[in-house]
Amino acid sequence: MSPPLVMWDPRMLGYDLGGHHPLHPLRWELTWLLAQTLGIIDGFEVSVPEPADAQTLGLVHTWGYIDAVRRASRPGFPFSVGHGLGTPDNPIFPGMHDAAALIAGASVGAARAIAHQDVDRAVNFCGGLHHAMADWASGFCVYNDAALSIAVLLEEGVRKVAYVDVDAHHGDGVQAAFYDDPRVLTVSIHESPLTLFPGTGRPWECGGGKAWGTSVNLAVPAGTSDAAWLRAFHAVVPAVVRAFRPEVLVTQHGTDTHREDPLTHLNMTVDGQRTSYETLRELAETVTGGRWLALGGGGYSLVRVVPRAWTHLLAIVSGRDIDPATPLPKDWLARAAAARPAIPLPIGMSDGTPHTVHFRLWDGTVDLPVDRAIQDTRSIIYPLHGLDAHDPRD
């Protein structure tokens, strides 16, 4: 089997919503540079993506929406065309369609390589734009590359796909795309909709019709830290994914669960995030025979968090795990300092826990708010998958 793919083209940095917009392409540039400097990219085959064409985009998005994105992408376009474009969250910019289609094409190309069994694993850390809906832009996302990659896997003959989203925000666009499709399991663990956009992702959002039970939502309270988040994850996600028996695992790895993220209210560290990536790798190895597509996502601490977290993700996907005690390279620190001179820089690949983060497995008791969230999701979802909601061993 060939080495895993990493999808990369500097033109994806053209997805630039503006200098003060929270989603800035600097985070992708610094991730690539850090992974390259630490030698992680050497474990991958680098694949230059092709933009997703209109037919591919149409697997998820309406023709009217694709046309609106194209029209709004012209230089000097003076006004909104509707469809959620031209808002503070989703400002229009020259070349918007081309940059968004290239990111989508990267995720689609990775999905096709996995479906054709050219590779087992692939990464597009510029992807994971999970909020875009069929007919409108949302939450900084123009085209939903995560949903498109799943649609392509199905089109290429994959019978069942599990999607696990660990972004702080609910993976609403992917859920919506497959809400009635029993071939796709969408699992989102996110900050409570009571305190964070998009205000969806409650445990009773379970899917429609024959897909009842295939949308799984675990909404953890604001302030949740590593140990509590990992307890919640392990209490729900692995058992549901195993029960579904997917052929491919697609994961979205927004880093905005971090305690330093300016837009969210969770309290995780890079070490806790790294631990979740290790768990997802194990899930892919034991459930899908290693077939795994990992995507980026949110994350707005552009210098201190995103590059370190996604470099760990790349390393874990490639099987070349980084010692968390590894110091940050001088060349990378110089580039980061030049890009954001006012921001104090971390010194290493850990936030202070240079090992797998330890946590207490859920034992069925409800001591903390996060335990209530676990119980709420399990009581609804577990019986739909033939699991015992009250048995902590499941």
C-alpha positions as CSV (number, residue, x, y, z in Angstrom):
1,M,0.0,0.0,0.0
2,S,1.2,3.5,-0.9
3,P,2.1,6.0,1.9
4,P,-0.8,8.2,3.1
5,L,-1.7,11.3,1.1
6,V,-1.5,14.8,2.2
7,M,-3.4,17.2,0.0
8,W,-1.5,20.5,-0.5
9,D,-1.4,23.4,-2.9
10,P,-0.4,26.9,-1.8
11,R,-3.2,28.2,-3.9
12,M,-5.6,27.0,-1.2
13,L,-4.2,29.9,0.9
14,G,-6.3,32.0,-1.5
15,Y,-9.3,31.2,0.7
16,D,-8.9,34.5,2.5
17,L,-11.9,36.1,4.0
18,G,-10.0,39.3,4.9
19,G,-7.2,40.5,7.2
20,H,-9.3,40.7,10.4
21,H,-11.5,37.7,9.8
22,P,-11.0,34.9,12.3
23,L,-10.5,32.2,9.7
24,H,-7.2,33.3,8.2
25,P,-5.0,31.2,5.9
26,L,-2.0,31.9,8.1
27,R,-3.0,28.9,10.1
28,W,-2.7,26.6,7.1
29,E,0.7,28.1,6.0
30,L,2.1,27.7,9.5
31,T,0.8,24.1,9.8
32,W,2.5,23.1,6.5
33,L,5.7,24.8,7.5
34,L,5.8,23.2,11.0
35,A,5.0,19.7,9.7
36,Q,7.6,20.1,6.9
37,T,10.3,21.4,9.3
38,L,9.8,18.5,11.7
39,G,10.0,16.0,8.9
40,I,6.4,14.8,9.2
41,I,5.6,15.5,5.5
42,D,8.3,13.0,4.6
43,G,5.9,10.3,5.7
44,F,3.3,11.3,3.1
45,E,2.8,11.4,-0.7
46,V,2.1,15.0,-1.4
47,S,-0.9,15.3,-3.8
48,V,-1.7,18.5,-5.6
49,P,-5.5,18.7,-5.8
50,E,-7.7,19.6,-8.8
51,P,-10.6,22.0,-8.1
52,A,-14.0,20.3,-7.7
53,D,-16.0,20.8,-10.8
54,A,-19.7,21.9,-10.9
55,Q,-20.9,18.3,-11.2
56,T,-19.1,17.3,-8.1
57,L,-20.1,20.4,-6.2
58,G,-23.7,19.5,-7.2
59,L,-23.6,16.3,-5.2
60,V,-24.2,18.5,-2.1
61,H,-24.9,22.1,-3.3
62,T,-27.7,23.5,-5.6
63,W,-26.9,24.8,-9.0
64,G,-28.3,28.2,-8.0
65,Y,-25.9,28.4,-5.1
66,I,-22.8,27.4,-7.1
67,D,-23.8,30.1,-9.7
68,A,-24.1,32.7,-7.0
69,V,-20.7,31.8,-5.6
70,R,-19.2,32.2,-9.1
71,R,-20.9,35.6,-9.7
72,A,-19.8,36.9,-6.3
73,S,-16.2,35.9,-6.9
74,R,-15.6,38.4,-9.7
75,P,-13.2,41.2,-8.9
76,G,-15.0,44.3,-7.7
77,F,-18.4,42.6,-7.2
78,P,-20.2,45.3,-5.3
79,F,-23.1,43.6,-3.4
80,S,-24.5,40.5,-1.8
81,V,-26.1,37.8,-4.0
82,G,-28.0,36.3,-1.1
83,H,-27.3,32.6,-0.1
84,G,-25.5,33.8,3.0
85,L,-22.8,35.4,0.9
86,G,-21.6,39.0,1.7
87,T,-22.2,38.8,5.4
88,P,-19.6,39.5,8.2
89,D,-19.2,35.7,8.6
90,N,-19.0,35.0,4.9
91,P,-17.7,38.1,3.1
92,I,-17.3,37.8,-0.7
93,F,-13.8,38.1,-2.1
94,P,-12.2,37.9,-5.5
95,G,-11.5,34.3,-6.5
96,M,-13.7,32.9,-3.8
97,H,-15.2,30.1,-6.0
98,D,-11.8,29.0,-7.2
99,A,-10.2,28.8,-3.7
100,A,-13.3,27.1,-2.2
101,A,-13.5,24.6,-5.1
102,L,-9.8,23.8,-4.7
103,I,-10.2,23.0,-1.0
104,A,-13.3,20.9,-1.9
105,G,-11.4,19.2,-4.6
106,A,-8.6,18.3,-2.2
107,S,-11.1,16.5,0.1
108,V,-12.8,14.9,-2.9
109,G,-9.5,13.7,-4.4
110,A,-8.5,12.2,-1.1
111,A,-11.8,10.4,-0.8
112,R,-11.5,9.0,-4.3
113,A,-8.0,7.7,-3.6
114,I,-9.4,5.9,-0.5
115,A,-12.4,4.6,-2.4
116,H,-10.2,3.2,-5.2
117,Q,-8.0,1.6,-2.6
118,D,-4.9,3.6,-3.8
119,V,-4.3,4.6,-0.2
120,D,-5.8,3.8,3.2
121,R,-5.3,7.2,4.8
122,A,-5.3,10.8,3.6
123,V,-5.3,14.3,5.2
124,N,-6.6,17.7,4.0
125,F,-6.0,20.0,6.9
126,C,-7.3,22.9,4.8
127,G,-10.7,21.2,4.6
128,G,-13.4,20.5,7.2
129,L,-15.6,23.4,6.2
130,H,-18.5,21.8,7.8
131,H,-21.1,24.5,8.1
132,A,-21.9,25.2,4.4
133,M,-25.4,24.1,3.5
134,A,-26.8,23.0,0.2
135,D,-28.0,26.5,-0.8
136,W,-26.1,28.9,1.4
137,A,-22.8,29.8,3.0
138,S,-22.5,29.6,6.8
139,G,-20.0,29.9,9.6
140,F,-17.0,30.9,7.3
141,C,-17.7,28.0,5.0
142,V,-18.5,28.3,1.3
143,Y,-18.4,24.7,0.0
144,N,-18.9,21.8,2.4
145,D,-15.8,19.7,1.5
146,A,-16.6,17.3,4.3
147,A,-20.0,16.5,3.0
148,L,-18.7,16.4,-0.6
149,S,-16.0,13.8,0.3
150,I,-18.6,11.6,1.9
151,A,-20.9,12.0,-1.1
152,V,-18.0,11.0,-3.4
153,L,-17.2,7.9,-1.3
154,L,-20.8,6.8,-1.7
155,E,-20.8,7.5,-5.4
156,E,-17.6,5.4,-5.7
157,G,-19.3,2.4,-4.1
158,V,-18.5,2.7,-0.4
159,R,-21.6,1.3,1.3
160,K,-21.3,3.0,4.7
161,V,-19.4,6.0,6.0
162,A,-19.0,7.2,9.5
163,Y,-18.2,10.9,10.1
164,V,-16.9,12.1,13.5
165,D,-16.6,15.8,14.1
166,V,-14.6,17.0,17.1
167,D,-14.9,20.8,16.3
168,A,-16.2,23.0,19.1
169,H,-19.1,23.9,16.8
170,H,-21.8,21.5,15.7
171,G,-21.2,19.8,12.3
172,D,-24.6,21.1,11.1
173,G,-23.9,21.2,7.4
174,V,-22.7,17.6,7.2
175,Q,-25.6,16.4,9.4
176,A,-28.1,18.2,7.2
177,A,-26.6,16.7,4.0
178,F,-27.1,13.2,5.2
179,Y,-29.9,13.5,7.7
180,D,-32.2,11.1,5.8
181,D,-29.4,8.8,4.4
182,P,-29.0,5.6,6.4
183,R,-25.6,4.9,4.7
184,V,-24.0,7.8,6.7
185,L,-23.5,8.1,10.4
186,T,-22.7,11.6,11.5
187,V,-21.3,12.0,15.1
188,S,-20.6,15.5,16.5
189,I,-19.2,16.3,19.9
190,H,-19.4,20.0,20.4
191,E,-20.0,22.8,22.8
192,S,-23.6,23.2,23.9
193,P,-25.9,25.0,21.5
194,L,-27.0,27.1,24.4
195,T,-23.6,29.0,24.3
196,L,-22.3,28.6,20.8
197,F,-23.1,29.0,17.1
198,P,-24.9,27.4,15.2
199,G,-27.3,26.7,18.0
200,T,-28.0,23.2,16.8
201,G,-26.7,19.7,17.7
202,R,-29.1,18.6,20.5
203,P,-29.2,14.9,21.3
204,W,-32.7,14.5,19.9
205,E,-31.6,15.5,16.4
206,C,-31.3,11.8,15.4
207,G,-31.9,11.6,11.7
208,G,-35.0,11.2,9.6
209,G,-37.0,8.2,8.2
210,K,-34.9,5.1,7.6
211,A,-31.9,7.1,8.9
212,W,-33.4,7.4,12.4
213,G,-30.4,7.1,14.8
214,T,-27.7,7.9,12.3
215,S,-27.3,11.5,13.5
216,V,-25.5,11.5,16.9
217,N,-25.0,14.7,18.9
218,L,-23.1,15.0,22.2
219,A,-23.3,18.6,23.4
220,V,-20.8,19.3,26.2
221,P,-21.1,22.3,28.5
222,A,-19.0,25.4,28.2
223,G,-15.8,25.1,30.2
224,T,-15.3,21.3,29.6
225,S,-11.6,20.4,29.9
226,D,-9.5,17.6,28.6
227,A,-10.4,14.8,31.0
228,A,-14.2,15.5,31.0
229,W,-14.2,15.9,27.2
230,L,-12.3,12.7,26.7
231,R,-14.7,10.9,29.1
232,A,-17.7,12.1,27.1
233,F,-16.1,11.1,23.8
234,H,-15.3,7.6,25.0
235,A,-18.7,7.2,26.6
236,V,-20.5,7.6,23.2
237,V,-18.4,7.7,20.1
238,P,-16.5,4.4,19.8
239,A,-19.4,2.2,20.6
240,V,-21.8,3.9,18.2
241,V,-19.2,3.9,15.3
242,R,-18.5,0.2,15.9
243,A,-22.2,-0.7,16.0
244,F,-22.6,1.1,12.6
245,R,-19.8,-0.8,10.9
246,P,-18.6,1.7,8.4
247,E,-16.2,1.0,5.6
248,V,-14.5,4.4,5.8
249,L,-14.0,6.9,8.7
250,V,-14.1,10.6,7.9
251,T,-13.1,12.9,10.7
252,Q,-13.1,16.7,11.2
253,H,-10.6,18.1,13.6
254,G,-11.4,21.7,14.5
255,T,-8.9,22.9,17.1
256,D,-11.4,25.5,18.5
257,T,-12.0,23.3,21.5
258,H,-8.7,24.7,22.9
259,R,-8.8,26.9,26.0
260,E,-7.1,29.8,24.1
261,D,-9.5,29.9,21.2
262,P,-11.1,33.4,20.9
263,L,-14.5,32.2,19.6
264,T,-15.4,29.3,21.9
265,H,-15.7,28.4,25.5
266,L,-14.1,25.0,26.0
267,N,-11.0,24.3,28.0
268,M,-8.9,21.7,26.1
269,T,-5.2,21.7,25.5
270,V,-3.2,20.5,22.5
271,D,-2.4,17.4,24.6
272,G,-6.0,16.5,24.9
273,Q,-6.6,17.1,21.2
274,R,-3.6,14.9,20.4
275,T,-5.1,12.2,22.6
276,S,-8.4,12.4,20.7
277,Y,-6.5,11.9,17.4
278,E,-4.8,8.8,18.8
279,T,-8.3,7.4,19.7
280,L,-9.6,8.1,16.2
281,R,-6.6,6.4,14.6
282,E,-7.3,3.3,16.8
283,L,-11.0,3.4,15.8
284,A,-10.0,3.5,12.1
285,E,-7.6,0.6,12.6
286,T,-10.2,-1.6,14.4
287,V,-13.4,-0.7,12.5
288,T,-12.5,0.4,8.9
289,G,-9.3,-1.6,8.3
290,G,-7.4,1.7,8.5
291,R,-9.4,3.5,5.9
292,W,-9.4,7.1,7.2
293,L,-9.8,10.6,5.8
294,A,-8.9,13.3,8.3
295,L,-9.8,16.9,7.7
296,G,-9.1,20.2,9.4
297,G,-11.9,22.6,10.5
298,G,-12.2,25.5,12.8
299,G,-9.5,26.9,15.1
300,Y,-8.8,30.6,15.5
301,S,-5.7,30.7,17.7
302,L,-3.7,30.9,14.4
303,V,-0.2,30.7,15.7
304,R,-0.1,29.2,19.2
305,V,-2.6,26.3,18.7
306,V,-3.6,25.3,15.1
307,P,-0.2,24.5,13.7
308,R,0.9,22.4,16.6
309,A,-2.4,20.5,16.8
310,W,-2.6,19.7,13.1
311,T,1.0,18.8,12.9
312,H,0.3,16.2,15.6
313,L,-2.7,15.1,13.5
314,L,-0.5,14.6,10.4
315,A,2.0,12.7,12.4
316,I,-0.6,10.4,13.9
317,V,-2.2,9.7,10.5
318,S,1.2,8.9,9.1
319,G,2.2,6.7,12.0
320,R,5.2,9.0,12.8
321,D,4.0,10.3,16.1
322,I,5.8,13.3,17.5
323,D,7.2,13.3,21.1
324,P,5.1,16.1,22.7
325,A,8.3,17.3,24.4
326,T,9.8,18.2,21.0
327,P,10.8,21.9,20.9
328,L,9.5,24.1,18.2
329,P,12.1,24.7,15.4
330,K,13.9,28.0,15.3
331,D,13.0,28.6,11.7
332,W,9.3,28.1,12.4
333,L,9.4,30.4,15.4
334,A,11.0,33.1,13.3
335,R,8.2,32.9,10.7
336,A,5.5,32.8,13.3
337,A,7.0,35.8,15.1
338,A,7.2,37.7,11.8
339,A,3.6,37.0,11.1
340,R,2.2,37.9,14.5
341,P,4.9,39.8,16.4
342,A,2.7,40.7,19.3
343,I,1.8,37.1,20.2
344,P,4.0,35.2,22.7
345,L,5.0,31.9,21.1
346,P,4.9,28.4,22.7
347,I,8.2,26.6,23.0
348,G,7.2,23.0,22.3
349,M,4.6,20.6,20.9
350,S,2.9,20.2,24.3
351,D,0.9,22.4,26.6
352,G,2.5,20.7,29.5
353,T,1.2,17.1,29.4
354,P,3.9,15.3,27.3
355,H,2.0,12.0,27.3
356,T,-1.4,10.7,26.5
357,V,-3.9,12.6,28.7
358,H,-5.4,10.4,31.4
359,F,-9.1,10.5,32.2
360,R,-11.7,8.6,34.1
361,L,-14.0,6.5,32.0
362,W,-17.7,7.1,32.5
363,D,-19.2,4.7,35.0
364,G,-22.8,5.6,34.7
365,T,-22.9,8.1,37.5
366,V,-24.0,11.7,37.0
367,D,-21.7,13.9,39.1
368,L,-20.9,16.7,36.6
369,P,-22.7,18.6,33.9
370,V,-20.7,16.6,31.3
371,D,-22.1,13.4,32.7
372,R,-25.6,14.7,32.1
373,A,-24.7,15.4,28.5
374,I,-23.4,11.8,28.2
375,Q,-26.6,10.4,29.7
376,D,-28.8,12.5,27.5
377,T,-27.2,11.3,24.3
378,R,-26.8,7.6,25.3
379,S,-30.4,7.4,26.5
380,I,-31.7,8.5,23.0
381,I,-29.1,7.0,20.7
382,Y,-27.9,3.8,22.2
383,P,-31.1,1.8,22.0
384,L,-31.4,2.7,18.3
385,H,-28.1,0.9,17.7
386,G,-28.9,-2.1,19.9
387,L,-26.7,-0.8,22.8
388,D,-27.4,-0.6,26.5
389,A,-27.6,3.0,27.5
390,H,-27.1,2.2,31.1
391,D,-24.1,-0.2,30.8
392,P,-20.9,1.8,30.9
393,R,-19.0,-1.0,29.3
394,D,-20.8,-0.3,26.0
